[in-house]
Structures are given as structure tokens and as C-alpha cells.
Amino acid sequence: MKPNVRPKNPHFSSGPCAKRPGWSLDALADACLSRSHRSKAGKAKLIEVRDRSRKLLGLPDGYVIGIVPGSDTGALEMAMWSLLGERGVDVLAWENFGLGWLIDAVKHLKLKDLRQFVAPYGELPDLATVDTDRDVVFTWNGTTSGICVPNGDWIATDRKGLTICDATSAIFAMDLPWPKLDVVTYSWQKVLGGEAAHGVIVLSPRAIERLERYTPPWPLPKVFRLTSAGKFNAAIFESVDTINTPSMLCVEDAIDALRWAEGVGALDGLIERSKANFAVLGAWVEKTPWIDFLASAGRARSWTSVCLKIVEPWFTALDNDKRWEVIQNMAALLEKERAALDINGHREAPAGLRIWTGATVERSDIEALLPWLDWAFAEVKPTQRTV
């Protein structure tokens, strides 16, 4: 039967993600509009984002944090183009975005000393075989596969290479081992529920030292440049002299999200909220015969971007296009009922559902969603007569 209780907030998209509970446009009323971002007022807003982020994340001394163009993609590209090429590189990929970084390394940077560690969606490569005396590029949490690295134990403390980590769907929901990470990139649109287009890059002292010592052999576009006249451009981080003009509406929204995060228990509170959401969804998966996690390794399952697969024989017997047709039909039914929006999996991933359980999602909305998933599946499931 069709459920009669809907989630109060049907936004379960994995990016952009749900706004924080209670959000409205009124939250942006104090935005520094029609002013230069280099004005005293505009600069104060940018510095507030930086300082609240630094405190919330617990960044170690010596680490710097800057706002850059192009969302997480721009931030990660900036790191790869600015830092790679000095030594051999290991690129790890087990979902769409990691595969994208690998394509950049192979086809665009054309790195000569490159090792590829690729695993299918839902699995991880053998992390023990990664050499952190080489530079390493990897995604902490696979948004399109629902799997994450379990910890940073595989990264050597006394490594010679740099670790470059795309952490956009992990940061603010997972406790990152900062001393093991040299470059971390993210955007505001995931766990914080902020607006897109802006990226954030965090650099360790080791990454800064590389920038000072090494000049890559390829030309760098202006929006990628972290150096000026051969020196580290500290102004991007210390005085938040952004490379291009940021949207002050997006900046105000990030401030609102960070203030909310502080009010729900800071980083520990954000992690707890996300894990509690995942626990509700996970308990339903365990007792529901038609669904399972895409991620095969239990200890490495993401508790932010939960990717699910339908396991009934009639579905698995379909070709890929037909599987996606079923998923799209389910998603359309749920959208029509305003029970869930944008929960179909990523187009490059195996056909399935993808549900965001990050900190801005309320546990009660996850609980209300689950009967709707059962209903939608029953609606698209073939009857005995049509099988």
C-alpha cells in the first residue's frame, strides 16, 4: 500500500545535498552583495569561512586552507597540475570521480611514471600495495560507489611522496587523519549542504614545500596557480585573496552552514548525525530481500553516499538499459509523490539507487523514506502474469 507519511524534506541527492534543517533564503539576508570581495566587509566574510572551517575540521598547525574556483573538481585539478611530475605517481580509482583523476593523469598530464590501482564499483584495490614514497592521488569516499577507505593506516607517516585526497563527500562527516594527508580538496555542497561552484583546498607544510621547490613542466592556467614569481602564493590562504571573484551569496550560505554545524556538536556532532542516518538505512537494507549495498566490504561502506543495488533475479537478468529504465521509473514515482528527489544512481555506476545520509538530513526523514522505497519497488516489479 502507498504510505501516508512523507519525509518533511525529500532531498536525498548526493550533490548538491540537502540544506541544513530549517534553512530558508532568510539565512542569506546578511550577504555582502554589490560590494567587492576585496572590501573590508567582503574580506571579513571570506575569512570567517576559512577560520570556522579550520576550527571545525581541527586542522594541524602549519596547514593552510583556501577558497578556489571550480568546486572540488577545480581544487583537485589545481593540486594535480601544480604538484605532480616530480616523482612517480600512484592513482587509485574505484568509482567515477577517481577514474576521472586517472584519465587526467594518463591523457592530459601524460605522466610517465604512473601506476594505476583500479577496482570495480563496490570494491577497493589492495591499499597495502600502494607506495607512499610516490605521490598518491585518491578519493577518500566514493560518492558514486558507496565505498570509502576504512582508515589512513596504509599511508606511511614518514612517506617521501605527497598524498592528494579528494575528500568532498567525506569531510565534515568522517574523521580524517590529517597528518597522513598533504592535500585535501572539497566543496561546500556535500555534508554542509552549501551551494556549488566554489572549491576548498587544504595544504600541508610538505605540499607547500613542494610548491616552493618544484615547477611542473606544463603551463598552468591562471585559476590553477598556487605560486607567484616562483614562490608559494600565501595570500590566497592567509588573507583569502581568492584567485577569481567568489559569489558572496555562496559565501554567506557557507557561513550559515558552518554556524549550524557548530550548533549541532561541531565535527563530532556531524559525524554522529550521519552515522545515525546510515544506521537506519542499513537496518532496512539488512531486512529487505530485494535490496543490498553496492559496496561489498562492510567496514568500508560509506555512511554519507549510500549506493544500493536491486538483487532480485528478474532485475539482475535484465540488460543494463532495462535496469536503468526500472531505476528511472522508481525515481519518477517517488518524485511525483514528493517522497524522494534525485535518488537514482550516478549514470556511470551500475544501475541502482543512491541515497545521501549526510548530516543535513534528518533521521526522521530517512525513517519516513523507507516505506516509500518498498512501495515504489512493488509498483515497478513485474507481476507473475507479465514475467
matplotlib code that plots the C-alpha trace (Angstrom):
import matplotlib.pyplot as plt

x = [0.0, 1.1, 2.5, 0.7, 3.6, 6.1, 9.6, 9.3, 12.4, 12.5, 16.0, 18.3, 20.5, 24.2, 25.1, 24.1, 22.8, 20.1, 20.3, 20.6, 17.3, 15.3, 17.2, 15.4, 16.5, 16.4, 19.7, 21.4, 20.0, 23.3, 25.2, 27.8, 26.2, 27.1, 30.5, 33.9, 35.0, 38.2, 36.4, 36.8, 33.3, 33.7, 37.1, 35.7, 33.1, 35.8, 38.0, 35.1, 34.5, 38.2, 38.5, 35.3, 36.3, 39.8, 38.4, 35.6, 38.0, 40.7, 43.5, 47.0, 49.4, 51.1, 48.2, 46.6, 43.1, 42.0, 38.9, 39.4, 37.4, 35.6, 34.2, 36.0, 36.9, 38.8, 40.5, 41.7, 42.8, 44.7, 46.6, 47.4, 48.6, 50.6, 52.2, 52.6, 55.5, 58.4, 58.3, 56.3, 52.6, 50.1, 46.5, 43.7, 40.2, 37.1, 34.3, 33.6, 35.5, 38.6, 38.5, 38.3, 41.5, 43.2, 42.2, 43.7, 47.0, 47.1, 45.7, 46.3, 49.3, 50.7, 52.7, 55.4, 56.0, 52.4, 50.8, 47.1, 45.2, 41.7, 38.9, 35.2, 32.4, 31.7, 35.3, 38.6, 42.1, 44.7, 45.8, 48.8, 50.4, 50.3, 53.8, 53.5, 57.1, 55.5, 52.8, 49.3, 46.0, 42.8, 39.2, 38.5, 34.8, 33.4, 30.2, 29.2, 30.1, 29.2, 32.6, 35.3, 38.8, 38.5, 41.3, 44.7, 46.8, 48.1, 49.7, 53.3, 53.9, 57.5, 56.5, 58.5, 55.6, 52.5, 49.0, 46.4, 42.9, 39.6, 37.5, 34.5, 31.8, 33.8, 34.9, 32.7, 31.2, 34.3, 37.3, 40.2, 43.8, 45.3, 49.0, 48.6, 47.2, 49.1, 46.4, 42.7, 40.0, 36.3, 33.3, 30.6, 27.8, 28.1, 28.0, 27.4, 24.6, 26.1, 26.0, 28.2, 30.9, 33.5, 36.2, 38.3, 41.9, 43.9, 47.7, 50.2, 53.7, 55.1, 52.8, 53.8, 57.5, 56.9, 55.3, 58.3, 60.9, 59.3, 58.0, 55.9, 56.9, 53.5, 51.8, 49.3, 46.1, 45.6, 42.9, 45.3, 48.2, 49.2, 52.6, 53.6, 57.0, 58.2, 57.1, 54.1, 51.2, 50.4, 47.9, 45.4, 45.3, 46.4, 44.4, 42.0, 42.9, 40.8, 42.1, 38.8, 35.6, 33.6, 29.8, 29.1, 25.7, 27.5, 30.0, 27.1, 25.4, 28.7, 28.9, 25.3, 26.1, 29.2, 27.4, 24.7, 27.4, 28.9, 25.5, 24.9, 28.1, 30.8, 32.6, 31.7, 28.0, 28.1, 29.7, 27.2, 24.2, 25.5, 26.2, 22.7, 21.1, 23.2, 22.2, 18.5, 19.0, 21.4, 19.0, 16.3, 18.7, 19.6, 16.0, 14.8, 15.3, 15.1, 17.9, 21.6, 24.6, 26.7, 29.8, 30.8, 33.2, 31.2, 33.9, 34.5, 30.8, 30.2, 27.9, 27.2, 26.6, 24.8, 24.7, 22.2, 21.6, 18.5, 19.2, 16.0, 16.6, 14.2, 16.1, 19.6, 18.6, 17.8, 20.4, 21.9, 19.5, 16.5, 17.9, 18.3, 14.7, 13.5, 15.5, 14.3, 10.7, 11.1, 12.7, 9.9, 7.3, 9.0, 9.5, 5.8, 4.8, 7.4, 8.8, 12.3, 14.1, 17.2, 17.9, 18.8, 22.5, 25.2, 25.0, 28.4, 27.8, 25.9, 22.1, 20.9, 19.7, 21.9, 20.7, 22.5, 22.6, 24.9, 24.5, 22.0, 19.4, 17.1, 16.9, 13.1, 13.1, 15.2, 12.7, 9.8, 11.5, 11.9, 8.3, 8.2, 11.1, 9.3, 6.2, 8.0, 9.7, 6.4, 5.0, 7.7, 8.1, 6.7, 3.6, 3.6, 1.5, 4.0, 7.2]
y = [0.0, 3.6, 5.1, 8.1, 9.8, 11.6, 12.9, 16.5, 17.1, 14.9, 16.0, 12.9, 13.9, 13.2, 16.6, 19.3, 17.9, 18.8, 22.2, 22.2, 21.7, 24.9, 26.6, 29.4, 32.3, 34.5, 32.8, 34.9, 38.2, 39.5, 38.6, 41.1, 41.9, 44.7, 45.1, 44.0, 40.7, 42.6, 45.2, 45.1, 43.7, 41.1, 40.0, 39.6, 37.1, 35.1, 35.0, 33.8, 30.9, 30.0, 30.3, 28.5, 25.7, 25.4, 25.2, 22.8, 20.4, 20.6, 21.3, 20.9, 23.9, 24.7, 23.5, 26.3, 26.5, 28.4, 29.1, 28.3, 28.2, 25.3, 23.4, 20.2, 19.4, 22.7, 22.2, 18.7, 19.6, 22.5, 20.2, 17.6, 20.2, 22.2, 19.4, 16.2, 15.2, 15.5, 11.7, 8.6, 8.7, 6.1, 6.9, 4.9, 4.6, 2.7, 5.0, 7.7, 10.6, 8.6, 7.3, 11.0, 11.8, 8.8, 10.0, 13.4, 11.7, 9.5, 11.6, 15.2, 15.4, 12.3, 11.3, 8.8, 7.1, 6.2, 3.2, 2.5, 0.9, 0.3, -1.7, -2.3, -0.2, -1.5, -2.8, -1.3, -2.0, -3.6, -0.5, -2.4, -2.4, 1.4, 3.1, 6.4, 7.2, 8.1, 10.7, 9.2, 10.6, 9.1, 9.7, 9.1, 8.4, 7.1, 9.1, 7.0, 3.6, 3.9, 2.8, 4.6, 3.9, 2.5, 4.5, 6.0, 3.2, 2.3, 5.8, 5.9, 8.6, 9.0, 9.0, 10.8, 11.4, 13.6, 12.3, 14.2, 13.4, 14.2, 14.3, 16.2, 13.6, 12.6, 15.8, 17.0, 13.5, 11.4, 11.8, 12.4, 11.6, 15.0, 14.1, 11.4, 13.9, 16.6, 18.0, 17.7, 19.1, 19.6, 21.7, 23.2, 21.4, 18.0, 17.5, 21.2, 21.4, 24.6, 26.0, 24.8, 26.4, 27.0, 24.6, 24.5, 23.2, 22.4, 22.1, 20.6, 22.1, 19.3, 20.4, 24.0, 23.0, 21.1, 24.2, 26.3, 23.8, 22.3, 23.8, 21.5, 21.2, 22.2, 25.6, 26.4, 28.3, 31.3, 29.6, 26.7, 28.9, 28.5, 30.2, 33.7, 34.6, 31.1, 31.4, 30.0, 32.5, 32.6, 35.5, 33.0, 31.4, 33.9, 37.0, 35.0, 36.8, 34.5, 33.8, 34.9, 36.6, 34.4, 34.5, 36.3, 34.6, 31.2, 32.5, 33.6, 30.2, 28.5, 30.7, 29.8, 26.1, 26.3, 28.1, 25.4, 22.7, 24.3, 24.3, 20.5, 19.5, 20.5, 17.7, 15.0, 16.0, 16.0, 12.5, 11.2, 12.6, 11.0, 7.6, 7.6, 8.2, 5.4, 3.0, 3.5, 2.9, 0.0, -1.8, -1.6, -3.0, -5.9, -7.0, -6.2, -9.1, -7.1, -4.6, -4.7, -2.4, -2.0, -1.9, -5.4, -4.7, -3.9, -2.0, 0.3, 1.2, 4.9, 6.5, 9.5, 8.4, 5.1, 3.2, 0.3, -2.4, -4.4, -8.1, -9.9, -12.3, -10.7, -7.5, -8.9, -10.8, -7.5, -5.8, -2.5, -0.3, -2.1, -2.0, 1.8, 2.0, 0.3, 2.7, 5.7, 4.6, 4.2, 7.6, 9.2, 7.6, 8.9, 12.3, 12.6, 11.7, 14.2, 11.3, 11.4, 13.5, 12.6, 9.2, 7.3, 6.2, 8.0, 7.5, 5.9, 3.5, 0.2, 0.7, 1.3, 3.8, 6.4, 8.0, 10.7, 10.3, 13.2, 15.4, 17.8, 15.0, 14.3, 10.8, 11.0, 11.7, 8.6, 6.6, 8.1, 7.3, 3.6, 2.5, 4.6, 2.7, -0.6, 0.9, 2.2, -1.2, -3.0, -0.7, -1.4, -5.1, -7.3, -9.3, -13.1, -12.7, -10.5, -12.4]
z = [0.0, -0.6, 2.6, 4.0, 5.8, 3.6, 4.5, 5.5, 3.4, 0.3, -0.7, -0.7, -3.6, -3.3, -4.6, -4.3, -1.0, 1.4, 3.1, 6.8, 8.8, 9.0, 6.2, 4.2, 2.0, 5.1, 6.0, 3.3, 4.3, 5.6, 2.4, 1.3, -2.0, -4.5, -2.8, -3.8, -2.3, -1.5, 0.5, 4.3, 4.6, 1.8, 3.1, 6.6, 5.2, 3.4, 6.5, 8.6, 6.3, 6.4, 10.2, 11.1, 8.7, 10.2, 13.7, 12.8, 11.0, 13.6, 11.1, 12.4, 12.8, 9.5, 7.4, 5.2, 3.8, 0.8, -1.3, -5.0, -8.3, -9.8, -6.8, -5.7, -9.3, -9.7, -6.4, -7.2, -10.7, -9.2, -6.9, -9.7, -12.2, -9.7, -7.7, -9.8, -12.1, -9.6, -8.8, -9.6, -9.0, -7.8, -8.8, -7.0, -8.6, -7.6, -8.8, -11.4, -9.9, -9.2, -12.7, -13.9, -12.0, -13.6, -17.1, -16.3, -15.2, -18.3, -21.1, -20.1, -17.8, -19.6, -16.5, -17.5, -14.2, -13.3, -11.6, -11.7, -8.9, -10.2, -8.6, -9.7, -8.3, -4.7, -4.1, -3.1, -4.6, -2.2, -0.3, 1.1, -2.3, -2.7, -2.3, -0.4, -1.2, -4.5, -4.9, -4.4, -5.7, -4.3, -3.3, 0.4, -0.1, -3.4, -3.9, -6.9, -5.4, -1.8, -0.6, 1.3, 2.5, 6.1, 7.6, 6.9, 8.2, 4.7, 4.4, 5.9, 8.4, 7.1, 3.4, 0.8, -1.6, -1.2, -0.6, -2.6, -1.4, -2.9, 0.3, -0.8, 0.3, 3.4, 5.0, 7.9, 8.2, 8.6, 10.9, 8.5, 9.7, 8.8, 9.5, 6.7, 4.2, 2.3, 0.0, 0.8, -1.5, -1.1, -1.8, 0.4, -1.4, 0.2, 4.0, 4.7, 2.2, 0.7, -2.8, -5.6, -7.8, -5.1, -4.0, -0.9, -0.9, 2.3, 2.0, 4.5, 5.1, 2.9, 0.0, 0.4, 0.4, -2.9, -4.5, -3.4, -4.8, -7.9, -11.1, -13.3, -17.0, -18.3, -18.5, -15.7, -16.3, -14.0, -12.0, -11.1, -10.0, -6.3, -6.8, -7.8, -9.2, -8.2, -4.6, -2.8, -3.0, 0.7, 0.1, -1.3, 2.2, 4.7, 3.6, 1.4, -1.8, -4.0, -7.5, -9.0, -7.8, -5.5, -5.1, -1.8, -1.7, -1.7, 0.9, 3.1, 2.7, 3.7, 6.9, 7.7, 7.3, 9.4, 12.2, 12.1, 12.3, 15.4, 17.0, 16.5, 18.2, 15.7, 13.9, 16.3, 16.0, 12.3, 12.2, 14.7, 12.7, 9.5, 11.2, 12.8, 9.4, 7.9, 10.7, 10.0, 6.3, 6.9, 9.2, 6.5, 3.9, 6.1, 6.5, 2.9, 0.5, -2.8, -2.0, -0.9, -0.7, -3.8, -1.6, -0.9, 2.1, 5.2, 7.0, 4.0, 3.3, 3.1, 5.6, 3.5, -0.1, 0.2, -3.1, -3.3, -5.9, -6.6, -6.2, -7.3, -10.2, -12.6, -12.3, -12.5, -15.6, -17.5, -19.7, -18.4, -20.3, -19.0, -15.4, -15.7, -17.0, -13.8, -11.6, -13.5, -13.2, -9.4, -9.1, -11.2, -8.9, -5.8, -7.3, -8.3, -4.7, -3.3, -1.2, -2.6, -5.2, -7.3, -5.7, -8.9, -9.0, -11.0, -14.7, -14.9, -12.0, -12.1, -12.2, -8.7, -6.1, -4.3, -1.0, 0.8, 4.6, 5.5, 8.5, 7.0, 6.5, 9.5, 10.8, 10.8, 7.1, 6.4, 8.5, 6.5, 3.2, 3.6, 3.2, 0.1, -1.4, -0.8, -2.4, -5.4, -5.9, -5.7, -8.3, -10.9, -10.1, -12.9, -11.9, -12.2, -15.3, -17.1, -16.2]

ax = plt.figure().add_subplot(projection="3d")
ax.plot(x, y, z, "-o")
ax.set_aspect("equal")
plt.show()
